[in-house]
Amino acid sequence: MGVLVGLGVGLGLLLVWSAFALPRTGASRRATRAPGHLRRLLTSAGLPDVSVGGFVVLCLACAVVAGLVVQAVSSTPPVAVCFGAIAGYLPVTIVSGRARRRLRELAEVWPEAIDNLASAVRAGLSLPDALAGLATRGPEPLRPAFDAFALDYQVTGRFGESLDQLKARLADPVGDRVVEGLRIAREVGGGELGRLLRNLSGYLRDDLRTRSELESRQAWAVNGARLAVAAPWVVLLLMSAQSEVIQRYRSGTGVAVLAVGALLCVVSYRVMMRIGRLPTERRILA
């Protein structure tokens, strides 16, 4: 009987200890949850050091400042709220444009980087040395990331973890494919690594050539959509200096006109951009 009591007490203490010491399933899921949209956007734009909270504060500050300025000029709260919302979204637009330019720039230089890597592998260098060599021989936009990889591998000596950190710094779909291909070649033996890299370089060049032609043809549609959305708000901003005209938007009808106009601008712009959007590769291996 005493043995059973002792086992029961021990089992109870073990369960109590495990409830506090062992990680919970929900906590582990939250810890491994994918980063949010703003975090991914900042990383894709090459701004990994900018915190999401600081970026949100910047958006709010822009909205408040613009709203106060327009309110001081027009003395019309609905108009001030509209331009405050536009100014608050402006940092997101700027960062999104920076992310698109960065991905386009990386897409242009990846074929050259892969050719350099294939040459280094064909010359007999190990994979870590070939990747570290891109810090000096590779294209300029990629050198900081590979320089950090060389330092990580030199400090830790762990190729897999250094590749994970390299992939996080690049935040690029093409970089994900290259990194995972190198990881597999390292783990299972990459006798066909040279051919794989050459085929990937040729594919990326063909894709870049086709995409550049399509983007040049659709540039007029994108610019026309942006001009069509911006024109009414530019006119409204110019009207803010005319108090006898802008005061009409203080009524219920004026607020309804502003709300419907803003909704139509957002919906029409999103629809036009989605129709003319080219397919983009996602980071499925992130």
C-alpha positions as CSV (number, residue, x, y, z in Angstrom):
1,M,0.0,0.0,0.0
2,G,2.8,2.4,0.8
3,V,4.4,1.7,-2.5
4,L,1.2,2.6,-4.4
5,V,0.9,5.8,-2.4
6,G,4.5,6.7,-3.1
7,L,4.0,6.1,-6.8
8,G,0.9,8.2,-6.9
9,V,2.6,11.1,-5.1
10,G,5.6,10.8,-7.4
11,L,3.4,10.7,-10.5
12,G,1.4,13.7,-9.3
13,L,4.6,15.7,-8.6
14,L,5.9,14.8,-12.1
15,L,2.7,16.0,-13.7
16,V,2.8,19.3,-11.8
17,W,6.4,19.8,-12.8
18,S,5.7,19.0,-16.5
19,A,2.9,21.6,-16.5
20,F,5.3,24.4,-15.7
21,A,8.7,23.1,-17.1
22,L,7.8,21.5,-20.4
23,P,6.8,23.7,-23.4
24,R,3.1,23.8,-24.3
25,T,1.9,22.8,-27.7
26,G,0.2,26.1,-28.3
27,A,3.2,28.0,-27.2
28,S,5.5,26.0,-29.5
29,R,3.1,26.7,-32.4
30,R,3.1,30.4,-31.6
31,A,6.8,30.4,-31.4
32,T,7.1,28.7,-34.9
33,R,4.3,30.8,-36.4
34,A,5.2,32.5,-39.6
35,P,6.1,36.3,-39.4
36,G,3.3,38.8,-40.1
37,H,2.8,40.7,-43.3
38,L,4.6,43.8,-42.1
39,R,7.6,41.8,-40.9
40,R,7.8,40.0,-44.3
41,L,7.4,43.3,-46.1
42,L,10.2,44.9,-44.2
43,T,12.5,42.0,-44.7
44,S,11.8,41.8,-48.4
45,A,12.6,45.5,-48.6
46,G,16.0,45.0,-47.1
47,L,15.0,46.5,-43.7
48,P,15.3,43.6,-41.3
49,D,16.5,45.9,-38.5
50,V,13.4,48.1,-38.5
51,S,10.9,46.8,-35.9
52,V,7.2,46.4,-36.8
53,G,6.2,48.5,-33.8
54,G,8.4,51.4,-35.0
55,F,7.1,51.2,-38.5
56,V,3.5,51.3,-37.2
57,V,4.4,54.3,-35.1
58,L,5.8,56.0,-38.2
59,C,2.6,55.4,-40.1
60,L,0.5,56.8,-37.3
61,A,2.7,59.8,-37.0
62,C,2.4,60.5,-40.7
63,A,-1.4,60.2,-40.5
64,V,-1.7,62.5,-37.5
65,V,0.7,65.2,-38.9
66,A,-1.0,65.2,-42.3
67,G,-4.5,65.2,-40.8
68,L,-3.6,68.2,-38.5
69,V,-2.1,70.2,-41.4
70,V,-5.1,69.6,-43.7
71,Q,-7.5,70.4,-40.8
72,A,-5.6,73.7,-40.2
73,V,-5.9,74.6,-43.9
74,S,-9.4,73.4,-44.7
75,S,-11.2,73.4,-41.3
76,T,-13.0,70.3,-42.5
77,P,-12.6,67.2,-40.4
78,P,-13.8,64.6,-43.0
79,V,-11.3,65.9,-45.5
80,A,-8.5,65.9,-42.9
81,V,-9.4,62.3,-42.0
82,C,-9.2,61.2,-45.6
83,F,-5.7,62.8,-46.2
84,G,-4.6,61.5,-42.8
85,A,-5.5,57.9,-43.9
86,I,-3.6,58.5,-47.2
87,A,-0.5,59.8,-45.4
88,G,-0.7,56.9,-42.9
89,Y,-0.6,54.4,-45.8
90,L,2.2,56.2,-47.6
91,P,5.1,54.5,-45.7
92,V,3.6,51.1,-46.6
93,T,3.5,52.1,-50.2
94,I,7.1,53.3,-50.2
95,V,8.4,50.1,-48.5
96,S,6.4,48.0,-50.9
97,G,7.9,49.8,-53.8
98,R,11.4,49.3,-52.3
99,A,10.7,45.6,-51.8
100,R,9.7,45.2,-55.5
101,R,12.7,47.1,-56.7
102,R,15.0,45.0,-54.5
103,L,13.5,41.7,-55.7
104,R,13.8,42.9,-59.3
105,E,17.4,43.9,-58.7
106,L,18.2,40.5,-57.1
107,A,16.6,38.7,-60.0
108,E,18.9,40.6,-62.4
109,V,22.1,39.6,-60.6
110,W,21.3,36.0,-59.5
111,P,22.3,34.4,-62.9
112,E,25.7,36.0,-62.6
113,A,26.1,34.9,-58.9
114,I,25.1,31.3,-59.9
115,D,27.6,31.3,-62.7
116,N,30.3,32.4,-60.3
117,L,29.2,29.7,-57.9
118,A,29.2,27.0,-60.6
119,S,32.7,28.1,-61.7
120,A,34.0,27.9,-58.2
121,V,32.5,24.4,-57.7
122,R,34.0,23.2,-61.0
123,A,37.4,24.5,-59.9
124,G,37.3,22.2,-56.9
125,L,36.3,24.5,-54.1
126,S,34.1,23.3,-51.3
127,L,30.5,24.6,-51.1
128,P,31.2,26.8,-48.0
129,D,34.3,28.3,-49.7
130,A,32.5,28.9,-53.0
131,L,29.6,30.7,-51.2
132,A,32.0,32.7,-49.1
133,G,33.9,33.7,-52.3
134,L,30.7,35.4,-53.5
135,A,31.3,38.1,-50.8
136,T,34.2,39.4,-53.0
137,R,33.5,38.0,-56.5
138,G,29.7,38.0,-56.5
139,P,27.4,40.8,-57.7
140,E,27.4,43.9,-55.5
141,P,23.8,43.6,-54.2
142,L,24.5,40.1,-52.9
143,R,27.9,40.7,-51.3
144,P,26.7,41.8,-47.8
145,A,24.6,38.7,-47.4
146,F,27.3,36.3,-48.4
147,D,29.9,38.2,-46.4
148,A,27.7,37.6,-43.3
149,F,27.4,34.0,-44.3
150,A,31.2,33.6,-44.4
151,L,31.4,35.1,-41.0
152,D,28.6,32.9,-39.6
153,Y,30.3,29.8,-41.0
154,Q,33.7,30.8,-39.7
155,V,32.3,31.3,-36.2
156,T,30.0,28.3,-35.9
157,G,31.2,25.9,-38.5
158,R,27.6,24.8,-39.0
159,F,26.8,24.8,-42.7
160,G,23.0,24.2,-42.3
161,E,22.5,27.0,-39.7
162,S,24.6,29.4,-41.8
163,L,22.4,28.6,-44.8
164,D,19.3,29.3,-42.8
165,Q,20.6,32.7,-41.8
166,L,21.6,33.5,-45.3
167,K,18.1,32.6,-46.6
168,A,16.6,34.9,-43.9
169,R,18.8,37.8,-45.0
170,L,18.1,37.4,-48.7
171,A,14.3,37.0,-48.3
172,D,14.2,36.1,-51.9
173,P,12.4,33.2,-53.7
174,V,15.3,32.6,-56.0
175,G,17.7,32.6,-53.1
176,D,15.5,30.1,-51.3
177,R,15.8,27.7,-54.3
178,V,19.5,28.1,-54.5
179,V,20.0,27.7,-50.8
180,E,17.9,24.5,-50.6
181,G,19.6,23.0,-53.6
182,L,23.0,23.6,-52.0
183,R,21.7,22.1,-48.7
184,I,20.6,18.9,-50.5
185,A,23.9,18.7,-52.4
186,R,25.8,19.1,-49.2
187,E,23.8,16.4,-47.3
188,V,23.4,13.7,-50.0
189,G,26.3,14.5,-52.3
190,G,25.9,16.8,-55.2
191,G,27.5,15.1,-58.2
192,E,25.1,17.0,-60.5
193,L,25.5,20.3,-58.7
194,G,27.4,22.0,-61.5
195,R,24.8,21.0,-64.1
196,L,22.0,22.0,-61.8
197,L,23.5,25.5,-61.3
198,R,24.0,26.0,-65.0
199,N,20.4,25.0,-65.8
200,L,19.1,27.2,-63.1
201,S,21.2,30.2,-64.4
202,G,19.8,29.6,-67.9
203,Y,16.2,29.4,-66.6
204,L,16.5,32.6,-64.6
205,R,17.9,34.5,-67.6
206,D,15.0,33.4,-69.8
207,D,12.5,34.3,-67.1
208,L,14.1,37.7,-66.5
209,R,14.0,38.4,-70.3
210,T,10.3,37.5,-70.6
211,R,9.3,39.4,-67.5
212,S,11.1,42.5,-68.6
213,E,9.3,42.5,-71.9
214,L,5.9,42.1,-70.2
215,E,6.6,44.8,-67.6
216,S,7.6,47.3,-70.3
217,R,4.3,46.6,-72.1
218,Q,2.1,46.9,-69.1
219,A,3.8,50.0,-67.6
220,W,1.3,52.3,-69.3
221,A,-1.6,50.5,-67.6
222,V,0.0,50.6,-64.2
223,N,0.8,54.3,-64.5
224,G,-2.6,55.1,-65.8
225,A,-4.2,53.3,-62.8
226,R,-2.1,55.3,-60.4
227,L,-2.9,58.6,-62.1
228,A,-6.6,57.8,-62.2
229,V,-6.7,57.1,-58.5
230,A,-4.5,60.1,-57.5
231,A,-6.1,62.7,-59.7
232,P,-9.4,63.2,-57.6
233,W,-7.5,63.5,-54.4
234,V,-5.0,66.0,-55.8
235,V,-8.0,68.1,-56.9
236,L,-9.6,67.8,-53.5
237,L,-6.3,68.9,-51.9
238,L,-6.2,72.0,-54.1
239,M,-9.8,72.7,-53.2
240,S,-8.9,72.7,-49.5
241,A,-7.6,76.3,-49.8
242,Q,-11.0,77.5,-50.9
243,S,-13.0,77.6,-47.7
244,E,-16.4,78.3,-49.3
245,V,-16.1,75.2,-51.5
246,I,-14.5,72.7,-49.1
247,Q,-17.0,73.5,-46.3
248,R,-19.6,71.5,-48.3
249,Y,-17.9,68.3,-47.3
250,R,-18.8,68.9,-43.6
251,S,-22.4,67.9,-44.3
252,G,-23.6,64.3,-44.2
253,T,-23.9,64.3,-48.0
254,G,-20.3,65.4,-48.3
255,V,-19.1,62.7,-45.9
256,A,-21.0,60.1,-48.0
257,V,-19.4,61.4,-51.2
258,L,-15.9,61.2,-49.7
259,A,-16.6,57.7,-48.3
260,V,-18.0,56.3,-51.6
261,G,-15.2,58.0,-53.6
262,A,-12.5,56.5,-51.4
263,L,-14.1,53.0,-51.5
264,L,-14.4,53.2,-55.3
265,C,-10.8,54.4,-55.7
266,V,-9.5,51.5,-53.5
267,V,-11.6,48.8,-55.2
268,S,-11.0,50.0,-58.7
269,Y,-7.2,50.3,-58.2
270,R,-7.0,46.9,-56.6
271,V,-9.0,45.3,-59.4
272,M,-6.9,47.0,-62.1
273,M,-3.6,46.0,-60.5
274,R,-4.8,42.4,-60.0
275,I,-5.8,42.2,-63.6
276,G,-2.5,43.5,-64.9
277,R,-0.3,41.8,-62.3
278,L,2.3,39.4,-63.4
279,P,2.6,36.1,-61.6
280,T,5.2,36.4,-58.8
281,E,7.1,33.5,-57.2
282,R,6.4,33.0,-53.5
283,R,8.8,31.9,-50.8
284,I,7.4,28.4,-50.4
285,L,10.7,27.2,-48.8
286,A,11.0,30.0,-46.2
